[in-house]
Structure formats: structure tokens, C-alpha cells
Amino acid sequence: MTITLLVSNFGGAFAAKLVILQQLLFPKNIKVKIMSQRTITMPMARCNFGLERVDITPPTGINHRSWGAAKHDASTGLHKPLLGSVLAFQGLKGTEVNLLISLDLGWLQPGDLKQLTNNLSSNTGLPSECIVITFSHTHAAGNFDPDRINKEGGSLIPGYLKGLASDLAVTIKKALSRIKPVEISFGYGSCDLAYNRDYWDNDNQFYVCGTNPDRPGDNTILVTKIKDQESGNLVATIINYGCHPTTLAWDNTLISPDYPGAMREIIEKETGSPCVFLLGACGDIGPRFGFVGETEVADQNGRQLGYAALSALEGLLPGGHEMHYDGPVISGATIGVWRHVAVDANRKYQQEHFSSTVITLNVPLLDLPTQKELDDEFAEWRQKEEIAISNRQNKEAGDCRAKIERITRAMKRIKNLPPGSKILPYGITLWRMGEAVLVMVNGEPYNLLQRELRTHFPKTAIIVVVMCNTNGTGGYLLPEGDYGKGLYQEQATVIGAGGLEKVIQIISQQLKLWDLN
């Protein structure tokens, strides 16, 4: 009797251990044959694709205050332009087009985001569920919330949002006109820009939102190379990385894309084609050095990510190929030779699969303060601010202003919650493209989301995109064990313990239905 064990990617040391184990575990009359892996593959897809971009930089002087600690309200200038990218995906058999629109903005409030989605749907004739809008989440783009309109720079907000909708409608039509068959390659790289940001301040005995060197982050970059099927020319690259764009904070007064801006410049200079940044799951992840006012730091962070992404792009296998072990060659040493081989017809067929689904599930609601409680707290801090101002206590007045900002945001979170409900809807949109899946979710889930999915589906390129206009409630999603610690993310969400785990479970079930691994 012979038992065959595949060594896979464990290497020679593991194979040697198996030899020892077979002597200990198997009877002498049973032979264990160890088979080495003979193929190296990377995920690929084949579909129709079109891309177009547009400058969406707001005017200087627009409301810019995104930080409670900021001392300014209006922007004073420009660091780098902000871009809007429209990515159009369609199956090779002419299925309905799906649009992914990536904006170099921090966020839009639900009402404005819904209106933008509906406007784009009306102007293009595409169903709203086929239009996914996501944000790079730069905190230096500006703050366009409705309650900012009466603040300094707020009068520019309505005109900017109206122009944004008009410009994107034109850009979508251009992207659709550029649709053509492409070959897509996916791969992983590494960059240690991203650090966990749940830091325990031992002196003050509470958690702060800042670089935590003691808790693992996620260095994984997922890179995508898109080539024209007919000519082989590079059409675009996509960089998916989970790290809050919070290099620039309250001391910065310039409109900026933060680190994704310099990252794009590095990659586009080298490749000669457009680069699109998609923010991954990073509720607990930020740049190692951030929360500063110097744009030079944002550029440094962007270059670090850009060069790491270029390295990963260079390491991709040629489109439509995999590596096969070709056997030994006798030389000064006995060399094991590997060759690039075109994928067979069956795998090529798998790469042409294209499908999508929209899922809305219920997640638990946190026990939140009432409107009256927030109103009372708001009045208390407003009074404290007035006293500090009258006493010329500038630091104390600034702290009060930051507290008032927190309360204002809490009021927005509870404004549209269903009264008496214990659960909330949460939206997920999934697009399968060959051996890859775009996982697009609302709010800011912790990084555990993408790590778990990539662990359970190692042969599939899992591109997690957050801050999307998918149906339902947004907010942070923390691992169940992180609730009750006093973390900022729990204070800034409405989603309760167990929500993240449920989202991971539902997505995993769908990927299994698609027979992905």
C-alpha cells in the first residue's frame, strides 16, 4: 500500500520532517511517497474593461476641517490634485456593466452619497446597484458635510458636489466607450508603511489612536496589472492596500490626496499607465508616521508604498502563463529548471467567469446615547468653550471645540437609526472576475476582514474595498473581543459586537458557493 503526500509550498525542510514522520507513524509495509509541487500559479482573470479619470480637486478656500483639533476651517492651498477614477468591468460575453468609482475624497454623508449614486444612475441608465462608489478616505480633501455649509468655506460645497456629479457622468461615458477585452494578473507584495493604531497609553491608562508597535499590522499589498488582450499593452494598474490616509492631520491646511498621491506618481512614471488606489480594510491600521502637518511626510509614505508596489508588479507572472517544473539539468550542480507555460484551456475558461451579487444582512446595534443626552453634553461643552475663550485659555478652548466636534459626529450617527431596533442592515457587493473577487463593503472594518478571507481562500485574489456606497449602515466593525476596551473605533460606530464576524461568515459562504478556494 502506498500513501502519496503533496509537499505543496512547505519546502524541503518540511519534506524532510515528513520522512521522519512516516517512520514514526506508518507501519513498515506502508510506503509514503512524497510529491513536490510542480506548478506555481498566480490568480488571473479575463474580461472587458474600461478606465477614465477626471480631476476632482475642490476649489481653494472650501471647508477643510476634518479634525476636531484643527484650528482652521477653510483650505489655504493645494498639495497635489485629487482624482476620480471610473473603472468599468463587464464579462466577455457582454453581461451588464459594473462600475467602480474611486474618489480622492474622505467621505460623503449618506444623503449626499445616495443622491450622487442616483444622479449617476439616471445619467447613464445603469442600475444603482451596478454603481459602487468608494473613497480613498484622505482626511485632507475637505469636509463637505451638510452642516458645514454655514461654516467658513461652506458656501462652496453645494456647487462643488453638483460639479462632481456632472463631471463623473461624463467620465463614466468615456470609460464605457473605452471598454475592450483585457487580461488581468494579480499578485501580492509587502510594505511596512502600515501599523496597527490601537495603542495603550500606559501613563494615562487609556487607548489612543496611534502607532502600536506591539500589535501586528498588515503589510500586504495586492497589485493588479491590466493588459489589452489584443496588443498586450499595459492599460492600468490597481494598488489595494489597507492603511488609513492620515499622514496629514489638524496642522495641515492644504487639499491633498495624502500618501496615495505620491504613490500614484511613482508607479505611473515607471509604467506609463494610469494607477488606481483602492483602500483596503484598515479600521485599526494607519501609517507608522502620521498625524502631521508636513506634506513631505505624506510624499515619503507614498513613495515607500509606490516602490514596494512596483516590486510586486515586477514579480507577476506573464499574463496567461504559469510556472511548471521542467526537470533536472546536469551542470556544476544538478539544476531544477522551471519554465513559463501557457495555461491550459480549462484554466483559461475559469478565468473568464464573471458574476456579481449584492447581499444585505443584519448586524447588531450598539447601545447608544439618546439625542437628549447628546444635546445636554453639547450644551455643557459649549458653555465650557465660552468660558475658556473669555478667559483667553486658548488650549482649553481648542479642547472644548474638539469635544463639540465629537458630539456633533455622534448626533449624525444616531440621526437616522430606526427607533427601538436592535439590528441594522449592512450591505456587501461582490464581483467575481475569474480567479479574483472584489469585496466591496460599507464603513471601516478592521483589517481582520481581509486577513481572514485571504487565509481561507489562498488561491483567490481577494480585493477588499471599504468606504463603499453599498446598502445599509456604515461605521467601524471591530472584532468581538475588542469591544468594551474604550477604543476610539467603538466610540465612533453604531455596529455592535459580532458584526464583523457575521460579515466575514456571509462573504465566505458566497465565495464557497462560487467554488473558490
VEXMAR-407120 format. One record per residue: x, y, z of N, C-alpha, C, O in turn; residue in three letters. Coordinates in steps of 0.1 Angstrom, whole numbers, plus 5000, padded with zeros to 4 digits. Example, Ala and Ser with C-alpha at 12.3 -4.5 7.8 and 13.67 -1.06 7.14 Angstrom:
<pts>
513249435078512349555078513249675078514249675085ALA;512849785071513749895071512950005079513450115080SER;
</pts>
This chain:
<pts>
500849885000500050005000500950125000501950135007MET;500550234992501350354991500450474994499350484988THR;500950565002500250685005501050804999502250815002ILE;500350884991501050994985500751124992499551154994THR;501751204996501551335002502151444993503351424989LEU;501451544991501851654983502551754992501951805002LEU;503751794989504551884997504052024996504152105006VAL;503552064985503052194982504152304984505252284979SER;503852404991504752514992505552515005506152615009ASN;505652395012506252395025507752385024508452415034PHE;508352345013509752345012510452215016509752125021GLY;511752215014512552095017512552055031512551935034GLY;512652155040512652115055511452045059511551955067ALA;510352085053509052015057509051875051508551785057PHE;509651865039509651725033510551635041510251515043ALA;511651685046512551605055511851565068511951445072ALA;511051655073510251615085509251505082508951425091LYS;508651515070507651405066508351275066507751175069LEU;509551265061510251135061510451075074510250955076VAL;510751165084510851115098509551075103509350975110ILE;508451155100507151125105506650985099505950915106LEU;506950965087506450835081507150715088506450615090GLN;508350735093508950625101508350605114508250495119GLN;507850715120507250705133505750665133505250595142LEU;505050715122503550695122503050585114501950535117LEU;503750545103503250445094503950305096505150305098PHE;503250195095503850065096504850045084504750115074PRO;505749955086506849945076506349895063506949915052LYS;505149825063504649775050503949885042503449855031ASN;503750005048503150115041504150215037504950265045ILE;504350235024505250335018504650465017503550475011LYS;505350575021504850705019505650775008506850795009VAL;504950814997505650874986505351034987504251074987LYS;506451104988506351254989506451314975507451294968ILE;505351394971505351454958505551604960504751674967MET;506551664953506751804954505751874944505351824935SER;505552004948504652084939505452114926506652144926GLN;504752094915505352114902504852234894505252254882ARG;503952314900503452424893503352544903502952534915THR;503652664898503552784905502552874897502752904886ILE;501452914904500452994897500253124904500553144916THR;499653224897499153344903497753364898497453324886MET;496853424906495453444901495353534888496153634887PRO;494453504880494353584867492853594864492053514869MET;492553684855491153704850491153754836492153814832ALA;490053734829489953784815488453844814487553774817ARG;488353964811487054034810487154154801488254184795CYS;486054234800486054364793486354464804485854454815ASN;487054574800487454674810487654804803488154814792PHE;487254914810487455044805487755134817487255124828GLY;488655234815489055324825489155474820489555494809LEU;488655564829488855704826488955774839488355734849GLU;489655884839489855964851489556114849489456164838ARG;489356184861488956324860489556394872489556334883VAL;489956514871490456594882489256644890488356704885ASP;489156604903488056644912488556734923487956744934ILE;489656804921490156894931489157004935488757074926THR;488857014948487957124952488657264951489857264951PRO;487957374950488557504950489257534963488757504974PRO;490357604962490957654975490057744982489357824976THR;489957734995489057805004487857735008487057785016GLY;487657615002486457525006486657475020487757465025ILE;485557445027485657395041486557275041486357185033ASN;487457275050488557175051488657105064489457005065HIS;487957145074488157095087487656955090486456935091ARG;488556865090488156725092488656665105488456555108SER;489356755113489856715126489356795137489256915136TRP;489056735148488556815159489556905165489257015170GLY;490856875163491956955169492357065159493257145163ALA;491757075147492157175137491757315142490757335149ALA;492657415139492357545142491857625130491557745132LYS;491857565119491357635107490057565102489757455105HIS;489257635094488057585088488257565073487757465067ASP;488857665066488957665051490357625047491357655054ALA;490457555035491757525030492457645025491857745021SER;493757645025494557765021495357735008495957835003THR;495357615003496057594990496057444987495157364992GLY;496857404977496857274972498257204973499257264969LEU;498257084978499456994978499556924965500556944958HIS;498656834962498556764949497156754945496256754953LYS;496856744932495456724927494756604932495456504935PRO;493456614933492656494937492056434924491656514915LEU;491956304923491456244911490256154914490056104925LEU;489356144904488256054904488555954892488755994881GLY;488455824896488755714886487455634884486855584894SER;487055614871485955524868486455394862487055404851VAL;486255284868486655154863485355074859484555054867LEU;485255044846484154974841484554824838485454804831ALA;483854734844484054594843482854524836481654554839PHE;483154434827482054354821482554224817483754204813GLN;481754114817482053984813482353984798481854064790GLY;483153894793483553884779482253844771482253874759LEU;481253794777480053754769479053874769477853854765LYS;479453994773478654104772477554124783476454174781GLY;477954074795476954094806476854234810477554324804THR;475954264820475754404824477054464829477854394836GLU;477254594827478454664831478354694846477354744851VAL;479454674853479554714867480654824868481754814862ASN;480354934875481255044876481755054891481055044900LEU;483055074892483755104904484255244903485155274895LEU;483855344911484255474910485055514923484455514934ILE;486355544921487155564932487455714933487955774923SER;487155784944487355924946488355964956488355904967LEU;489256054953490256104963489556204973489956314974ASP;488556154980487956234990487856155003488156035003LEU;487556225014487456155027486256065028486255955031GLY;485056135025483756065026482756165021482956285018TRP;481456115019480356195018479256145028479256025030LEU;478456235033477356185042476356105034476256125022GLN;475656015041474755915033473755985024473555935013PRO;473156095028472256165019472856215006472356194995GLY;474056275007474756324995475256204987475256214974ASP;475756094993476255984986475155914978475255874967LEU;473955904984472755844977472355934966472055874955LYS;472356064967471956154957472956144945472556144934GLN;474256134948475256124938475055994930475155984918LEU;474855884937474655754931473355754922473455704910THR;472255814927471055824919471255904906470755874895ASN;471956014908472256104896473056034886472756044874ASN;474055954890474855884880474055774873474255744862LEU;473255704881472355604875471455664865471255604854SER;470855774868469855844859470655884846470055874835SER;471855944848472555994836473155884827473355914815ASN;473355764833474055664825473055554821473355474812THR;471855544828470955434825471355304832470655204830GLY;472355304840472855184847472055174861471855274867LEU;471655054865471055034878471955084889473255064888PRO;471455144899472255194910473155094917474155114922SER;472554964917473354854924474554814916475454744921GLU;474654864903475854834895476854944896477954944889CYS;476655044904477555164905478055164920477255204929ILE;479255124922479855124935480855244936481755264927VAL;480655334946481455444948482255424961481755384971ILE;483555444960484455424971485355554973485455634963THR;485955564984486755684987488155644991488355534998PHE;489155714988490555694993490655725007491455675014SER;489655805012489555835027490655935031490955935043HIS;491256005022492156105027491456205036490356255032THR;492056245047491456335056491856475053491656575061HIS;492556495041493056635038492356685025492756785019ALA;491256625021490556665009489556775011489356865003ALA;489056785023487956875027486856805034486756685034GLY;485956885040484856835047483556895041483357015042ASN;482756815034481656865027480356825033479256815026PHE;480356795046479056755053478056875052478456985052ASP;476756845052475756945051475857055062475557175059PRO;476257015074476357105085477557205084477657295092ASP;478357185073479557275071479157395062479957485061ARG;478057385056477657485046477657625052478057725045ILE;477257645065477257775071478557815078478657915084ASN;479557725077480857755082481757825072481357835060LYS;482957865076483857925066484157825055484557715058GLU;484057865043484357785031483157695028483257625018GLY;482057695036480957605033480157645021479457565015GLY;480157775018479357815006479757754993479057754983SER;480957704993481557644981481057494979481257434968LEU;480557434990480257294990479157254980479357164972ILE;477957324979476957284970477357284955477057184948PRO;478057384951478557394938479557294934479557234923GLY;480457264944481457154942480757024940481156944931TYR;479856984948479156854947478356844934478256734928LEU;477756954930476956954918477956934906477656854897LYS;479056994906480056984896480656844896480956784885GLY;480856784908481356644909480456544902480956464894LEU;479156554904478256464898478256484883478256384875ALA;478356604878478356634863479656574857479556514846SER;480756604863482056554858482156404858482656344848ASP;481556344868481656194869480756134858481056024852LEU;479556194855478656144845479356144831479256044824ALA;480156244828480856254816481956154816482256084806VAL;482656134827483756044828483355894827484055814820THR;482155864832481555734830481355704816481755594811ILE;480855794808480555774794481855744786481955664777LYS;482955814790484255794784484755664787485355594779LYS;484655624800485155484804484455374797485055284793ALA;483055394795482355294788482755284773482755174767LEU;483155394768483555394753484855334752485255294740SER;485655314762486955254762486955104765488055044765ARG;485855044768485754904772486354814761485954834749ILE;487254724764487854634755488254504763488454514775LYS;488554394756488954274763490354294769491254344762PRO;490554254782491854264788492154134795491354044798VAL;493454124799493954014807494454074820495254164819GLU;494054014831494354074844495153974852494853864853ILE;496254024858497153944866497154004880497154134882SER;497153924890497053964904498253904912498653794909PHE;498753984921499853924930499954004943499354114944GLY;500753954952500954014965502354064967503354004962TYR;502454174974503754224978503654264993502754235000GLY;504754334998504754375012505354515013506254555006SER;504754585023505254725026504954745041503754735045CYS;505954785048505754805063505354955066505654995077ASP;504755025057504255155060503055145070502955235079LEU;502255045069501055025078501354965091502054865092ALA;500855025102501054975115499654975122498755055119TYR;499454885132498354885140498255025147499255075151ASN;497055075150496955205156496155205168495655315172ARG;495955095175495255085188496355075199496754975203ASP;496755195203497955205213497455225227496755325230TYR;497955145236497655165250498655265256499855235257TRP;498155375261498955475268499055445282498055465290ASP;500155385286500255325299500255435310499755415321ASN;500855555307500855665317499455715320499155735332ASP;498655725310497255775312496255665314495055695317ASN;496655545311495755425313494455435304493355405309GLN;494755465292493655455282494255435268495455465266PHE;493355395259493755375245493755505237492855585239TYR;494755525229494755635219494855575205495155455203VAL;494555655195494655615181495955655176496155775171CYS;496955575177498355605173499155475171498755365175GLY;500255485165501155375161501355285173501855325183THR;501055155171501255055181502254955176501854865168ASN;503554955180504554865175504354725181505054625177PRO;503454705191503354575198502254485193502154375197ASP;501454545184500354465178500554455163500854555157ARG;500454335157500654315143499754405134498554415137PRO;500354455124499654525114499354435102499254315104GLY;499354485090499154405078499954475067499554575062ASP;501054415063501954475053501554435039502254475029ASN;500454365037500154305024499654415014498754485017THR;500354415002499854494991499254394981499954294978ILE;498054414975497554334964497654424952497054534951LEU;498454374942498654454930497954394918497854264918VAL;497454474909496754424897497354494885497454614884THR;497654404875498154454862497154424851496754304850LYS;496654524844495654504834496254534820496754644818ILE;496154434811496754444798495754424787494854344789LYS;495854494776495054474764495254334759496454294756ASP;494154264757494354124752494954114739495754024735GLN;494554214730495054204716496454254715497254184709GLU;496854364720498154424718499154384729500354394727SER;498654344741499554314752500054444759500854434769GLY;499554564755499954684761499354704775498254654777ASN;500054764784499554784798498454894797498655004792LEU;497354864803496254954803496155034816495955154816VAL;496354964828496355024841496854934851497054814849ALA;497254994863497554914875496654954886496155074886THR;496354864895495554894907496254844919496854734919ILE;496354934929497054904941496054904953495355004955ILE;495954794960494954774971495754754983496554654985ASN;495654844993496454845005495654905016494955005015TYR;495754835028494954875040495754965049496454915058GLY;495655095048496355185056495655325056495555385045CYS;495155375067494455495067495255615061496455625065HIS;494755685052495455805047495355925057494756025055PRO;496055905068496056005079497456055082497856085093THR;498356055071499656125074499456265078499956315087THR;498556335070498256475072497056495082496056425080LEU;497256585092496256595102495856745104495856825095ALA;495656775117495056905120495957025117495457135115TRP;497257005116498157115113498257145098498857245094ASP;497757055090497757075075496557155071495457125075ASN;496757255062495657335057495557325042494757395036THR;496357235036496257215021495457095017495356995024LEU;494757115006494057005000495056904995496056934988ILE;494856774998495856674995495256534994494356505001SER;495756454985495356304984496056224995495856104996PRO;496956285003497756215013498756125005499156154994ASP;499156015011500155925006499855864992500755844984TYR;498555834989498255784976498655874964498855814953PRO;498756004966499156084955500556064951500856044939GLY;501556064960502956034956503155884951503955864942ALA;502355794957502455654953502055644938502755574930MET;500955714934500555704920501655764911501955704900ARG;502155874915503255944907504355844904504855834893GLU;504855774914505955684913505655574903506455544894ILE;504455514905504055404896503755444882504155374872ILE;503155554880502755604867504055644859504155624847GLU;504955704866506255744859506955614854507555624843LYS;506955514862507655384858506955304847507555254838GLU;505555294849504855214840504255284828503955224817THR;504155414828503555494817502055474816501555494805GLY;501355424826499955394825499255444838499955454848SER;497955464838497255514850497355414861497355284859PRO;497455464873497455384885496255424894496055544897CYS;495455324899494355354907494555294921494955174922VAL;494355374932494455324945493155284951492155364950PHE;493055164957491855124964492155094978493055004981LEU;491555164987491755145002491255015007490054985005LEU;492054935013491654805019491154825033491054935038GLY;490954715040490354715054491454765063492454695065ALA;491154875070492154945078491555015090492055115094CYS;490454965096489855025107490855045119490755135127GLY;491854955120492754955130494254975125495154945132ASP;494355035113495655045106495855185101495055245096ILE;497055235104497455365099498955375096499655275099GLY;499455485090500855495087501755495100501355555110PRO;502855435099503855435110504055575115504055605127ARG;504255675106504555815110503455895103503355905091PHE;502555945111501456025106500956125116501656155126GLY;499756185113499156285122500056415122500256465133PHE;500656455111501556565110500956665100499956645094VAL;501656785099501256885090502056895078501756975069GLY;503256825077504156845066503856755055503756635056GLU;503556815043503256735031504456645027504256545020THR;505656685031506856605027506756465033507156365027GLU;506056455045505956315051504956235043505156115041VAL;503856295039502856225030503556175018503356065013ALA;504456255012505156214999506056105002506256004994ASP;506756105014507656005017506955865019507355765014GLN;505755875026504955755028504455695015504455575013ASN;504055795006503655744993504755684984504555584978GLY;505955734985507055674978507355534983507655444976ARG;507355524996507555395002506655284997507055184993GLN;505355324997504355224991504555204976504355094971LEU;504755314969504955304955506055214950505855134941GLY;507255224957508355144953508054994957508454904949TYR;507454974968507054834972506054774962506154664958ALA;505154854957504154814948504754784934504454684928ALA;505754864930506454834918507154704918507254624909LEU;507754674930508454544931507554434930507854334923SER;506354444936505354334934504854324920504654214915ALA;504654434913504254434899505254364890504954284881LEU;506554394893507654324885507654174888508154104879GLU;507154134899507253994902506053914897506053784899GLY;505153974890503953904885504453814873505353844866LEU;503753694872504053604861503453674848502553754849LEU;504053644836503453694824502053654823501653544826PRO;501253744817499853714816499553594808500153564798GLY;498553514813498253384807499153274808499053174801GLY;500153284818501153184820501253144834500753214843HIS;501753024837502152974850503452914849504052894838GLU;504052874860505452814860505352664863504652624872MET;505952594854506052444856507452394858508452444852HIS;507552294867508952234868509252154856508452064852TYR;510452174850510752114837511752004839512151944829ASP;512251974851513151864853514551914856514852034856GLY;515451814858516851844862517751864850517551804839PRO;518751954851519851964841521151954849521452014859VAL;522051864843523251834850524251944846524551964834ILE;524752014856525752124854526752104865526951994870SER;527352214870528252214881527452154893528052084902GLY;526252194894525252134903524152074895524052104883ALA;523351994900522151944893521052044895520552064906THR;520752114884519852234885518352184882518152104873ILE;517452234890516052214888515452334880515452444885GLY;515052304868514652414858513152434858512352334858VAL;512752554859511352594858511152674845511952754842TRP;509952654839509652724827508252794828507352754835ARG;508152904820506852974819506052894808506552874797HIS;504852854812504052774802502652834802502052874812VAL;502052844790500752904788499752814795499852694795ALA;498752874802497752804809496852714799496752754788VAL;496352604805495552514796494152574794493752674800ASP;493452514785492052564781491152564793490352654794ALA;491252464802490352464814490552584823489552644827ASN;491852614826492052724835491752854828491252954834ARG;491952864815491652984807490153004808489653124809LYS;489352904807487952914808487552964822486653044823TYR;488152914833487852954846488153104848487453174855GLN;489153154841489553294842488553394836488553514838GLN;487653334828486653414821485253424829484353484824GLU;485253354840483953364848483753504853484753574857HIS;482553554852482253694856480853694862479853654855PHE;480753734875479353734881479453834893480553874897SER;478253874897478153964908476953934917476053874913SER;477053984929475953964938475954074949476954124952THR;474754114953474554214963473854154975472854084974VAL;474454164987474054104999473754215010474554305012ILE;472554205016472354285028471954195040471054115039THR;472754215050472554125062472254215074472454345073LEU;471854165085471654235097472754225107473254115109ASN;473254335112474354335122473754395135472854475134VAL;474354365146473854415159474154565161475154615156PRO;473254635168473354775170473854795184473454735194LEU;474854895185475354925198474354995207473355045202LEU;474554985220473755065229474255215229475355235234ASP;473555305223474055435220473355545229472255515234LEU;473955655231473355765238472155825231472055815218PRO;471155875238469955935232470356075227471356135230THR;469356135219469556265214469656365225470356465225GLN;468756345235468756445247470056435254470556545258LYS;470656325256471956305263472956385255473856455261GLU;472956375242473956435234473756595234474656665234LEU;472456635234472156775234472656835247473256945247ASP;472456765258472956815271474456825272475056925277ASP;475156725266476556725266477156835257478056905260GLU;476456855246476856965236476757095243477657175243PHE;475657125250475457255257476557275268477057385270ALA;476857165275477857175286479257215280479857305286GLU;479657145269480957185263480957315257481957385256TRP;479857355251479757495245479957595256480657705254ARG;479357575267479457675279480957675283481457785286GLN;481557555284482957555288483857625278484857695282LYS;483557615265484357675255484257835256485257905255GLU;483057875259482758025260483558075272484158185271GLU;483558005283484358045295485858055292486558145295ILE;486357945285487757945281488158055272489258115274ALA;487258085263487558195253487558335261488458415259ILE;486658355270486558475278487758495287488258605290SER;488358385291489558385300490858375292491958365297ASN;490758375278491858365269492658245272493958245271ARG;492058135275492658005276492557935263491657845261GLN;493557955254493457905240493457755239492757695232ASN;494357695247494457545247493157485251492557395245LYS;492557535263491357485268490157505258489357415257GLU;490157615252489157645242489257555230488157505225ALA;490457525226490657425215490157285219489557215210GLY;490457245231490057115236488457105236487957005232ASP;487857215240486457215240485857205226484857135224CYS;486457275217485957275203486057125198485257085190ARG;487157055201487356925197486256835203485756745196ALA;485956855216484856775222483556805215482756705213LYS;483256925212482056965205481956895191480856845187ILE;483056885185483156815172482756665173482056615165GLU;483256605184482956465186481456445188480856355183ARG;480856535196479456525199478656545187477656475184ILE;479056635178478356665166478356545157477356505151THR;479456475156479556355148478656235154478056165146ARG;478656235167477756135174476256155170475556065168ALA;475956285170474556315166474256275152473156225149MET;475156285143474956245129474756095128473956045120LYS;475556015137475455875136474055815140473555715135ARG;473455885150472155835155470955895148469855855151ILE;471255995139470156075134469055985127467856005129LYS;469555895118468555815110468455675115467955585107ASN;468755645127468655505132467155475135466455555140LEU;466755355131465355315134465055305149465755245156PRO;464055375153463755375168463455235173462655165167PRO;464055205184463655075191464354955185464154845190GLY;465154975174465754855167466954805175467654885181SER;467254675174468454615179469454575169470554535171LYS;468954585156469754545145469854645134468954735134ILE;470754645125470954735114471254665101471854555102LEU;470854715090471254655077472654695074473154805077PRO;473354595068474754625063474954565049474554445047TYR;475454645040475554605026476954555022477954605025GLY;476854455013478154395007477854374992476854324988ILE;478754414984478754384970479954304966481054344969THR;479754194959480854104955480854094939479754064933LEU;481954114933482154084919483253984917484353994922TRP;482853874911483853774908484353794894483553804884ARG;485653804892486353814879487353704878488453714883MET;487053594872487953484870488453434884487553384892GLY;489753444887490253394899490453504910491253484919GLU;489653604909489753714918488253754922487353734915ALA;488153824934486953874938487154014944488054034952VAL;486354104939486254234946485254234957484054204954LEU;485654254969484754254981484554404985485554464990VAL;483454454982483154604985482154614996481054564995MET;482554685007481754695019481654835023482454925020VAL;480654865032480454995038481355015050481754915056ASN;481555135053482255175066483655135066484355125056GLY;484155105078485655085080485854965089486054975101GLU;485754845083486054725090487554715095488454765088PRO;487754645106489154615110489754525099489154465091TYR;491154535099491954455090491654305090491954235080ASN;491154255101490854115102490054065091490153955087LEU;489154155085488354115074489154055063488853945058LEU;490054135058490854085046491853975049492053885041GLN;492353975061493253865065492553735066493153635062ARG;491353735072490653605073490253555059490353435057GLU;489753645051489253595037490453545029490353445022LEU;491653615030492753565022493353435028493953355020ARG;493253415041493653295047492853175042493353065039THR;491553195042490653085038490453065023489952955019HIS;490853165015490753145001492153184995492253284988PHE;493153104997494553144994494853154979495753224974PRO;494053074971494353074956493553184949493653204937LYS;492753264956491853364950492453504954492753524966THR;492553594945492953734948491753804954490753824947ALA;491853834967490753894975491054044976491954084983ILE;490354124968490554274968489454334977488254344972ILE;489754364989488754424998488754574996489854644997VAL;487654634994487454784991486454835002485354785002VAL;486854935010486054985020485455125017485755175006VAL;484655175026484055315024483255315011483255415004MET;482455215009481655204996480255244999479755245011CYS;479455274988478055314989477155194989476055204984ASN;477655074994476754964994475654985004475755075013THR;474554915003473354945011473654925026474454845030ASN;472855005034472954975048473855075055474255175050GLY;474155035068474855125077476355115076476855005073THR;476955225077478455225077478955235092478255205101GLY;480255265093480855275106481955175108482155085099GLY;482655175119483755085122483154945125482054935132TYR;483854835121483454705126484754645133485754625126LEU;484554625146485654575154485554425156484454375156LEU;486654355158486554215163485754215176485854305184PRO;485054105179484254095191484954125203484454185213GLU;486254075204487054085216487554225219488054255230GLY;487454315209487954455211486854555216487254665219ASP;485654505217484654595223484754605238485254505244TYR;484454715243484554735258485854775263486054785275GLY;486854805254488154845258488355005258489355055263LYS;487355075253487455215253488155265240488655375240GLY;488155185230488855225217488055335210486855335211LEU;488755415203488055525195487055465186485955525184TYR;487455355179486555295169485255255174484255265167GLN;485155205187483855175192483055305195481855305194GLU;483755405200483055535202482555595189481655685190GLN;483155565178482755625165481955535156481955555144ALA;481255435162480455345153479055325159478855365171THR;478255265152476855225157476755065157475755015161VAL;477754995151477654855149478254785161479354815166ILE;477554685167477954625179478854495177479154465166GLY;479154435188480054315188479454205180478254175181ALA;480254135173479854025165479454065150479353975142GLY;479354195147479054235134480154195124479854145113GLY;481354225127482454195118482554045115482754005103LEU;482453955125482453815123481353765114481553675106GLU;480153825115479053785107479253825093478953755084LYS;479853945090480253985077481253895070481053855059VAL;482253855078483253755073482553625069482853565059ILE;481653575078480953455075480153455063480153365055GLN;479353565061478453575049479253575036478953515026ILE;480353655036481253665024481853535021481853485010ILE;482353465031482953335029481953235023482353155015SER;480753235028479653145023479453165008479353075000GLN;479453295004479253324990480453284981480253224970GLN;481653294986482853254979482853104977483353054967LEU;482353034987482352884986481252844976481452754969LYS;480152924975479152894965479752914951479352844942LEU;480653004950481253034937482452934934483152934924TRP;482552834944483552724943485052784942485852734934ASP;485252894950486552954950487352894962486752834971LEU;488652894961489552834971490752924973491652884982ASN;
</pts>
